[in-house]
Amino acid sequence: MIWWKELLMGVTGLCSGLAVAGGLFALIIALGVVADFADRTHTARYILWYEDAVAAGGILGNLMSVYALSLPLGSLGAGVFGIFAGVFVGAWAMALTEIINIIPIFSRRLDLRRGLELLVLSMALGRTIGSLLFYYYRF
C-alpha cells in the first residue's frame, strides 16, 4: 500500500523539478545570456546549439547532484570544469548587471534624491551577511 505514496512523491518531485528547470532555462534565455554569447562570438547561426547546451548542462548537473555521480577526470577535468563554471557565473553576472537598471528607474519614480548610496550599500551588505550566515550555518 505504500508504493502508491512513493509513486505520487516521485511524480510530484519530477514535475516540480521540471517546472523549476524550465523556469531557470527561460530566465537564462530571457536575460539574453545565450543571445549575447552568440552575438559576441559572431556565431548566431548556432544559437539553437547554445540553447541545447544550456539545457543539457542543467539536466546533467541536476542528475549529478541528485544521484551523487562523479566523473573521474582528475586535475585536468577539474580545471576545465572550473573554467566553464567561471564563464557561466560571469555570464550570469553580466546579464544581471544589464538588467540592474531598475535602481535608477526606481529612484527616479520615487523621487529619491538623497540616500541612494545607503540603499545600494544596504542591499550589498544584506546580501553579504546573508551569504556568510548561510555558509557558516551550513557547515
Buried (B, 14 or more C-beta within 10 A) or exposed (E): EEEEEEEEEEEEEEEEEEEEBEEBBEEBBEBBBBBBBBEEEEEEEEBEEBBEEBBEEBEEEBEEEEEEEEEEEEEEEEEEEEEEEEEBEEBBEBBEEEEEEEEEEEBEEEEEEEEBEEEEEEEEEEEEEEEEEEEEEEE
